């Protein structure tokens, strides 16, 4: 004779339903997040490897971001160095034209303009900081604003830049010094401007002594321009290396991301299948409970 009892059957059915609900919840999380787990605990024995890969990925990405910031600064430096070199070349050209014309009319004004361009370029700011300040961030590296001021003082007093060069860590084993300092860039060129200003004024026709002086100044501007071309080329070399490091680190970051995905990314096909199976199990458990509610002792007394 069958024993009539519902407590054990209810308990078993409820446990099955709770288990099905838990499996459905876990499968739904995998489908929605596309990850096997949302914290390190969920990865079990793989948690140490996952944590190491995440740390490595974050570190490499930080090098990529630093590289991009440095590359932007190098681009700004290239533009500023180009302006300084162009001003030196234009000053030389203005003197050559005056010598060719045999007159100095307007020459002082033209040289003043080129000096202002150099002064402005050496005081260039990038992201709120002076590019060539040598670490002295609260004041422009060039304090002299015109040729008259330069003529009346030592060239060195025209600069307020420090000695600290901009250096950045671009990889675990790469720290690059990518900065330039105003007084190192401008001392030679300012010396030429000062010599010109101290021998002013120039007016009218050019005599023999003036021709000799201006020819010498013209050659000095040319030498200064050549030196600035070399500095600009050095900056370009820095840019090439930084861009290479950025590319290399991006490749490394992608490789680590693939490795990390292999340990953390969910198999969506399996997750969807698990979700459907758990929902079927949940429905079956609910049907069993519903059937148990309809069982009556009268069915056994008939």
Secondary structure, DSSP 8 states (H G I E B T S, - for coil): ------HHHHHHHHHHHHHHHHHHHHHHHHHHH-BS-SSGGGGGGGHHHHHHHHHHHHHHHHHHHHHHHHHHHHHHHHHHHHHHHHHHHHHHHHHHHHHHHTB-TTHHHHHHHHHHHHHHHHT-EETTEETTSTT-TTS-SB---SHHHHHTS-GGGGB---S---EEEEETTEEEE----HHHHHHHHHHHHHHHHHT----SB--HHHHHHHHHHHHHHHHHHHHHHHHHHHHHHHHHHHHHHHHHHHHHHHHHHHHHHHHHB--HHHHHHHHHHHHHHHHHHHHHHHHHHH--THHHH-
